[in-house]
Amino acid sequence: MSTTEAKLSRSWLGEVDLKPIADAVGTPFFVYSEARLRDNVRRVHDAAAAAGLGDRVELYVPFFPNSNPHVLRPLHDMGVGLLLQLPGEHQVLGRFGFDRFIVSPGHVSDGEIDYWSATGYPTFLSSLDEIAHALRTGAPSISARIDSLDSGKPGIKYGELDMLSALLNQHGRDLECFEVYCGSGNSREDMIGIIEQMFTIFEKHFPTAKSINFAGGHGFVYEEWDAEDKHFDWHMYFQALRETADRMGVPEHVRFLFEPARDVLADVGALVLGVKRDVITNPVSSLVPTDGSRMLMPSAQLRDRRHNVVFLDAELREIPEGDCVTQAALRGRTILRHDYILPGEYAVPAAVDATSHVVILDVGAYCATQHMEFLNVPPAAEVLVDVSGTAHLVTERGPDLDKWRHLLDEKKELAG
C-alpha cells in the first residue's frame, strides 16, 4: 500500500463524518456500522446458499463479544440467533425483543440447568453430571459441548463419549445436538480439517442427532486492510462441508449450526481516541499520549494483536503517512506501566500533535465488552451508524466517578 493512499477509504469509516460524533460525545468512543454487520451476515448466508446448504445452516452469533443489543439488532431482523452464557444475558435481550437463542454456559449448577430447561432453548452442557441432571428432570432436549482438544475448557472429553451414549440410552433419549470446541482464530484449512472429525463423531456416537454445531473459531486477519483479505472464506468452507456431508452420508435433515464471532463482528467497530500531547521521545521510547487505555480493549494486549490504525487531524480527517514518520507506541492515560493500548510501535506521521486523533480498526469483537473495572478508567461511549448514515448514541460514557457501562434503553440520535 502506498504511503500516500487514504487508508480509511478502504473501510466503511471512509463514509462516516466522525467530527460531529466526536463533538457530541467526546473521545474516546467506539463507533459501529449497521451496514457492515448486515454485509457480513449476507456474505455467510450467500456462501451457504451457493453450496446448497441455505436451508440447513443456522447462525448464532455469541452475545459476549459485543454485548450491545442496539448494535446486534440487525441479527434479529436477518433471522440470526444469539449464543448466550448467562441468565442475565437472556433477561437483558428479552427487553430488546430478541427471541432466538442457543445456550453454551460452561459448567453450571443444577438450578441454572433448570432455568435454561424452562426456556426450551438448546443448551450445550459440559459434563456427564450436568447431562444426568437434565435427563432426571425431564429437560425438553439434550445437547452437549465436546472438548475435542482436551484443553481443560468446559466440555465432555473424547474419552467420555461412550459413557454419554450409554447415559442417553438409559433414559431412552437422543442427543438433540452436539457442539465441538476446536479453538479460536483457525484458518480455513484448519476448519475444513475439522469437518470430517465432526461427522465421525456423529456417525459413531450420535447418528440420531438432529443438528451438529460447528461452533466458532473461524479466523479473521486483523493485519489486513481489505475486507476480502480479512474475512474467512465461507464459500470454500461450505463447499467442503457439503462434499464431506454427501460423502459420509450425513442425512439431509441434519442441520448445521455455526457461532461466528470475529468474522461477523470484528470489522463492524472502530475506536476513536484523542491525542493529548505531541509525540514524546525519550531515551527509552517514543510515545503517542492518548485519552484511551488498555482497559477499554484489553484483548489486544492479552492476545498480542496488532490492529490497524489511522491518524486523524483536529477535524478528524486522515493525516497522510508520507515519508516522514516516527515509530511510536500508543500510550494510555493511566500511570500503569503497561498501559499501552496496542502491542508494539506504529508509524506516526510527522503532522500528529496534541490536536490529533487516532482510529483503531476492527474492534467490533472482544473490545468494548471486555472493559476492565481497574484504575477507575470509565468506559467509552458507543455510537451506532445506521444504514442511512445517521449516528445514534447507544451507550453513554457516564460521569467521571461512574465506571459502569451505561447501556441506553433507547438509542439516541445525534445531531448532525
C-alpha positions as CSV (number, residue, x, y, z in Angstrom):
1,M,0.0,0.0,0.0
2,S,1.3,3.4,-1.0
3,T,2.3,5.7,1.9
4,T,0.0,8.4,0.5
5,E,-3.0,6.2,-0.1
6,A,-6.0,7.0,2.1
7,K,-6.4,4.1,4.4
8,L,-9.9,4.9,5.7
9,S,-11.2,4.8,2.1
10,R,-10.8,1.0,2.3
11,S,-13.1,0.9,5.3
12,W,-16.7,1.8,6.0
13,L,-15.3,4.6,8.1
14,G,-14.4,6.4,4.9
15,E,-18.1,7.2,4.5
16,V,-18.7,8.5,8.1
17,D,-18.2,12.0,9.3
18,L,-16.5,11.5,12.6
19,K,-16.2,15.2,13.6
20,P,-19.8,15.7,14.7
21,I,-19.8,12.4,16.6
22,A,-16.6,13.5,18.5
23,D,-18.1,16.9,19.1
24,A,-21.2,15.3,20.6
25,V,-19.8,12.5,22.8
26,G,-16.1,13.4,23.2
27,T,-13.2,10.8,23.0
28,P,-12.7,8.0,23.4
29,F,-15.7,6.4,21.7
30,F,-16.5,3.2,19.9
31,V,-18.4,3.5,16.6
32,Y,-20.2,0.7,14.8
33,S,-21.6,0.2,11.4
34,E,-25.0,-1.4,10.9
35,A,-24.4,-1.7,7.2
36,R,-21.1,-3.5,7.7
37,L,-22.8,-6.0,10.1
38,R,-25.5,-6.7,7.6
39,D,-23.0,-7.2,4.8
40,N,-21.0,-9.7,6.9
41,V,-24.1,-11.8,7.6
42,R,-25.2,-11.7,4.0
43,R,-21.7,-12.9,3.0
44,V,-22.1,-16.0,5.1
45,H,-25.7,-16.7,4.0
46,D,-24.8,-16.3,0.4
47,A,-22.0,-18.8,0.7
48,A,-24.2,-21.3,2.4
49,A,-26.8,-20.9,-0.4
50,A,-24.2,-21.3,-3.1
51,A,-23.1,-24.6,-1.6
52,G,-26.7,-25.9,-1.5
53,L,-26.8,-25.5,2.3
54,G,-29.1,-22.5,2.7
55,D,-31.9,-24.4,4.4
56,R,-29.5,-26.3,6.7
57,V,-27.2,-23.6,8.0
58,E,-28.2,-21.6,11.1
59,L,-26.1,-18.8,12.6
60,Y,-25.9,-18.0,16.3
61,V,-23.6,-15.1,17.0
62,P,-22.2,-15.1,20.6
63,F,-23.5,-12.2,22.6
64,F,-20.5,-11.7,24.8
65,P,-18.0,-10.5,22.2
66,N,-20.2,-7.4,21.6
67,S,-22.9,-7.3,24.3
68,N,-24.8,-4.3,23.0
69,P,-28.3,-5.1,21.9
70,H,-28.6,-2.0,19.7
71,V,-25.5,-3.0,17.7
72,L,-26.7,-6.5,17.3
73,R,-30.3,-5.7,16.4
74,P,-29.8,-6.4,12.7
75,L,-29.1,-10.0,13.5
76,H,-32.6,-10.5,14.8
77,D,-34.0,-8.9,11.7
78,M,-32.0,-11.2,9.5
79,G,-33.0,-14.4,11.3
80,V,-29.7,-14.9,13.1
81,G,-29.8,-16.1,16.6
82,L,-27.5,-15.3,19.6
83,L,-25.4,-17.6,21.7
84,L,-25.9,-17.0,25.5
85,Q,-23.9,-18.0,28.5
86,L,-25.7,-16.4,31.5
87,P,-29.3,-15.9,32.6
88,G,-28.7,-12.2,32.9
89,E,-27.9,-12.0,29.2
90,H,-31.2,-13.7,28.4
91,Q,-33.1,-11.2,30.6
92,V,-31.4,-8.2,29.0
93,L,-32.0,-9.4,25.5
94,G,-35.7,-10.2,26.3
95,R,-36.1,-6.4,27.0
96,F,-34.9,-5.7,23.4
97,G,-37.2,-8.2,21.7
98,F,-34.6,-11.0,20.9
99,D,-36.1,-14.4,21.0
100,R,-33.8,-16.8,19.1
101,F,-31.1,-18.4,21.2
102,I,-28.8,-21.3,21.9
103,V,-27.0,-21.6,25.2
104,S,-23.4,-22.7,25.9
105,P,-22.9,-21.9,29.6
106,G,-19.7,-23.7,30.7
107,H,-20.1,-25.6,34.0
108,V,-23.3,-24.6,35.8
109,S,-25.4,-25.5,38.8
110,D,-28.5,-27.7,38.7
111,G,-30.6,-24.6,39.3
112,E,-29.1,-22.9,36.2
113,I,-29.7,-26.0,34.2
114,D,-33.4,-25.9,35.3
115,Y,-33.5,-22.2,34.3
116,W,-32.4,-23.0,30.8
117,S,-34.6,-26.1,30.5
118,A,-37.6,-24.0,31.3
119,T,-36.8,-21.7,28.3
120,G,-36.7,-24.6,25.9
121,Y,-33.6,-23.3,24.2
122,P,-30.9,-25.8,23.1
123,T,-28.4,-25.8,26.0
124,F,-24.9,-27.4,25.4
125,L,-24.0,-29.0,28.8
126,S,-20.4,-29.6,29.5
127,S,-20.2,-32.7,31.8
128,L,-21.8,-36.0,32.3
129,D,-23.2,-35.0,35.7
130,E,-24.9,-31.9,34.2
131,I,-26.5,-34.0,31.5
132,A,-27.6,-36.6,34.0
133,H,-29.4,-33.9,35.9
134,A,-31.1,-32.6,32.8
135,L,-32.2,-36.2,32.0
136,R,-33.5,-36.8,35.5
137,T,-35.5,-33.6,35.5
138,G,-37.1,-34.2,32.0
139,A,-35.4,-31.4,30.1
140,P,-37.1,-30.9,26.8
141,S,-34.0,-31.6,24.8
142,I,-30.4,-32.7,25.5
143,S,-27.4,-31.1,23.8
144,A,-23.7,-31.5,24.7
145,R,-20.5,-29.5,24.4
146,I,-17.5,-31.6,23.5
147,D,-13.9,-30.5,24.1
148,S,-12.1,-32.0,21.1
149,L,-8.8,-30.6,22.2
150,D,-8.9,-31.9,25.8
151,S,-8.0,-28.3,26.6
152,G,-9.3,-28.0,30.1
153,K,-12.1,-25.8,28.9
154,P,-15.6,-26.9,29.8
155,G,-16.7,-29.8,27.6
156,I,-17.2,-33.5,27.7
157,K,-13.9,-35.2,26.7
158,Y,-13.4,-37.6,23.9
159,G,-12.9,-40.4,26.3
160,E,-16.4,-39.9,27.8
161,L,-18.4,-40.1,24.6
162,D,-19.2,-43.8,25.0
163,M,-20.4,-43.0,28.6
164,L,-22.5,-40.2,27.2
165,S,-24.1,-42.5,24.7
166,A,-24.9,-45.1,27.4
167,L,-26.4,-42.4,29.7
168,L,-28.7,-41.3,27.0
169,N,-29.7,-44.9,26.2
170,Q,-30.5,-45.5,29.9
171,H,-33.1,-42.7,29.7
172,G,-34.4,-43.5,26.2
173,R,-33.3,-40.2,24.9
174,D,-31.4,-39.0,21.8
175,L,-28.9,-36.1,21.7
176,E,-30.6,-33.1,20.0
177,C,-27.3,-31.5,19.0
178,F,-23.6,-31.5,19.9
179,E,-21.0,-28.8,19.5
180,V,-17.3,-29.3,19.4
181,Y,-14.8,-26.8,20.8
182,C,-11.9,-26.6,18.3
183,G,-10.1,-23.5,19.4
184,S,-10.4,-19.9,18.0
185,G,-8.9,-18.0,15.1
186,N,-8.5,-21.0,12.9
187,S,-7.6,-20.9,9.2
188,R,-9.9,-22.1,6.5
189,E,-7.7,-25.2,6.2
190,D,-7.9,-25.9,9.9
191,M,-11.7,-25.6,9.9
192,I,-12.1,-27.8,6.8
193,G,-9.9,-30.4,8.5
194,I,-12.3,-30.5,11.5
195,I,-15.4,-31.2,9.3
196,E,-14.7,-34.9,8.9
197,Q,-13.9,-35.2,12.7
198,M,-17.3,-33.8,13.5
199,F,-19.1,-36.1,11.1
200,T,-17.2,-39.1,12.5
201,I,-18.5,-38.2,16.0
202,F,-22.0,-38.0,14.5
203,E,-21.7,-41.3,12.7
204,K,-20.0,-43.3,15.6
205,H,-21.8,-41.9,18.6
206,F,-24.9,-39.8,17.9
207,P,-26.3,-40.8,14.5
208,T,-29.8,-39.7,15.5
209,A,-28.8,-36.1,16.4
210,K,-30.9,-33.6,14.6
211,S,-28.2,-31.0,14.3
212,I,-24.4,-30.5,14.6
213,N,-23.0,-27.3,16.0
214,F,-19.6,-26.4,14.4
215,A,-19.3,-23.6,16.9
216,G,-16.8,-20.8,16.2
217,G,-13.1,-20.5,15.6
218,H,-13.4,-19.1,12.1
219,G,-10.3,-16.8,11.7
220,F,-10.2,-13.1,11.0
221,V,-6.9,-11.5,9.8
222,Y,-6.5,-8.2,11.8
223,E,-3.4,-7.1,9.9
224,E,-5.1,-6.9,6.5
225,W,-6.9,-3.8,5.2
226,D,-9.3,-5.1,2.6
227,A,-12.5,-7.0,3.6
228,E,-11.8,-9.9,1.2
229,D,-8.4,-10.5,2.8
230,K,-9.6,-10.1,6.4
231,H,-12.6,-12.4,6.3
232,F,-13.0,-16.2,6.5
233,D,-13.5,-17.9,3.1
234,W,-17.0,-19.2,3.7
235,H,-17.6,-20.2,0.1
236,M,-14.8,-22.7,0.0
237,Y,-15.6,-23.9,3.5
238,F,-19.2,-24.6,2.9
239,Q,-18.4,-26.3,-0.4
240,A,-16.1,-28.6,1.5
241,L,-18.8,-29.1,4.2
242,R,-21.3,-30.1,1.5
243,E,-19.0,-32.5,-0.2
244,T,-17.9,-34.2,3.0
245,A,-21.5,-34.5,4.3
246,D,-22.5,-36.2,1.0
247,R,-19.5,-38.5,1.0
248,M,-20.1,-39.6,4.6
249,G,-23.8,-40.0,4.2
250,V,-25.0,-37.4,6.6
251,P,-28.8,-37.2,6.3
252,E,-30.3,-34.2,4.5
253,H,-32.5,-33.4,7.5
254,V,-29.5,-32.8,9.8
255,R,-28.9,-29.0,10.3
256,F,-25.6,-27.3,10.7
257,L,-25.1,-24.6,13.4
258,F,-22.3,-22.0,13.5
259,E,-21.2,-19.5,16.1
260,P,-19.2,-16.9,14.1
261,A,-17.9,-14.0,16.2
262,R,-14.9,-12.2,14.9
263,D,-15.8,-12.8,11.2
264,V,-19.2,-11.2,11.7
265,L,-18.3,-8.6,14.3
266,A,-14.7,-7.5,14.2
267,D,-14.7,-5.0,11.3
268,V,-18.1,-3.6,12.4
269,G,-16.4,-1.4,15.0
270,A,-13.6,1.1,15.5
271,L,-12.3,3.0,18.5
272,V,-11.5,6.7,18.2
273,L,-9.1,8.3,20.7
274,G,-7.8,11.8,21.2
275,V,-4.1,12.5,21.2
276,K,-3.3,14.6,24.3
277,R,0.2,15.8,23.6
278,D,2.8,16.0,20.8
279,V,4.7,12.8,20.4
280,I,7.0,12.3,23.3
281,T,10.5,10.9,22.6
282,N,12.8,9.9,25.4
283,P,15.9,7.7,25.8
284,V,13.6,4.7,26.3
285,S,10.9,5.0,23.7
286,S,8.7,7.3,21.6
287,L,5.1,7.6,22.7
288,V,1.8,9.0,21.4
289,P,-0.1,10.0,24.6
290,T,-3.8,9.4,24.2
291,D,-7.0,9.6,26.3
292,G,-7.5,5.8,25.8
293,S,-6.4,2.9,27.9
294,R,-5.7,-0.8,27.5
295,M,-8.6,-1.1,30.0
296,L,-11.0,-0.2,27.1
297,M,-10.0,-3.2,25.0
298,P,-7.6,-5.5,26.9
299,S,-7.8,-8.3,24.4
300,A,-5.3,-6.5,22.1
301,Q,-2.6,-6.8,24.7
302,L,-3.7,-10.1,26.0
303,R,-3.6,-11.6,22.5
304,D,-0.6,-9.6,21.3
305,R,-2.9,-8.4,18.4
306,R,-1.8,-5.6,16.2
307,H,-4.9,-3.8,14.9
308,N,-4.5,-1.4,12.0
309,V,-4.5,2.3,13.0
310,V,-5.1,5.6,11.2
311,F,-4.2,9.1,12.5
312,L,-6.6,12.0,12.0
313,D,-6.2,15.7,12.4
314,A,-8.2,18.1,14.6
315,E,-11.1,18.0,12.1
316,L,-10.9,14.1,12.1
317,R,-9.6,14.0,8.6
318,E,-7.0,11.4,7.7
319,I,-3.4,12.5,8.0
320,P,-1.3,11.1,5.1
321,E,1.5,9.0,6.4
322,G,4.1,10.3,3.9
323,D,7.7,9.5,4.1
324,C,8.5,11.2,7.5
325,V,7.2,9.0,10.3
326,T,8.2,8.2,13.8
327,Q,7.8,4.7,15.2
328,A,5.9,5.1,18.5
329,A,3.8,3.2,20.9
330,L,0.1,4.2,21.7
331,R,0.2,5.2,25.4
332,G,-2.9,5.0,27.6
333,R,-4.0,7.7,30.1
334,T,-3.2,6.0,33.4
335,I,0.1,5.7,35.3
336,L,0.1,1.9,34.9
337,R,3.5,0.9,33.4
338,H,1.9,-1.4,30.9
339,D,-0.9,0.9,29.8
340,Y,-0.3,0.7,26.1
341,I,-3.5,0.3,24.1
342,L,-1.9,-1.9,21.4
343,P,1.3,-4.0,21.5
344,G,4.4,-2.7,19.7
345,E,5.0,0.5,17.8
346,Y,3.2,2.1,14.9
347,A,4.3,4.5,12.1
348,V,3.2,8.0,13.3
349,P,3.0,10.8,10.7
350,A,5.1,13.9,11.4
351,A,1.9,16.1,11.5
352,V,0.5,14.3,14.5
353,D,0.3,16.6,17.5
354,A,-1.8,17.4,20.6
355,T,-4.9,18.3,18.4
356,S,-4.9,14.9,16.6
357,H,-6.8,11.7,16.9
358,V,-6.2,8.0,16.2
359,V,-8.6,5.4,15.0
360,I,-8.1,1.7,15.9
361,L,-9.8,-0.5,13.4
362,D,-11.6,-3.9,13.7
363,V,-12.7,-3.6,17.3
364,G,-16.2,-4.8,17.0
365,A,-15.5,-8.1,18.8
366,Y,-14.0,-8.6,22.3
367,C,-13.2,-4.9,22.8
368,A,-15.8,-2.6,24.5
369,T,-17.5,-5.6,26.1
370,Q,-14.2,-6.5,27.8
371,H,-13.7,-3.2,29.5
372,M,-11.9,-3.8,32.8
373,E,-13.0,-2.1,36.0
374,F,-9.5,-1.2,37.0
375,L,-7.7,2.1,37.9
376,N,-11.0,4.0,37.7
377,V,-11.0,4.2,33.9
378,P,-14.6,5.0,32.8
379,P,-16.0,3.0,29.8
380,A,-16.1,4.7,26.4
381,A,-19.3,5.9,24.8
382,E,-20.7,3.8,22.0
383,V,-22.2,5.1,18.8
384,L,-24.1,3.2,16.1
385,V,-24.2,4.4,12.5
386,D,-27.4,3.0,10.8
387,V,-27.8,2.1,7.1
388,S,-28.9,5.7,6.3
389,G,-25.6,7.1,7.8
390,T,-27.3,8.5,10.8
391,A,-25.3,8.2,14.1
392,H,-27.0,7.2,17.3
393,L,-25.6,7.2,20.9
394,V,-26.3,3.7,22.3
395,T,-24.0,3.7,25.4
396,E,-23.3,6.8,27.4
397,R,-19.9,7.3,28.9
398,G,-21.2,8.2,32.3
399,P,-19.7,10.7,34.6
400,D,-16.0,10.5,35.6
401,L,-16.9,9.0,39.0
402,D,-19.0,6.2,37.4
403,K,-17.3,3.2,35.9
404,W,-20.4,1.3,34.8
405,R,-21.3,0.9,31.2
406,H,-24.5,3.0,30.6
407,L,-26.5,0.9,28.1
408,L,-29.4,3.0,27.0
409,D,-32.9,1.6,26.8
410,E,-33.5,3.5,23.5
411,K,-30.8,4.7,21.1
412,K,-30.5,8.4,20.9
413,E,-30.0,10.1,17.5
414,L,-27.0,12.5,17.5
415,A,-27.5,15.9,15.9
416,G,-25.6,16.3,12.6
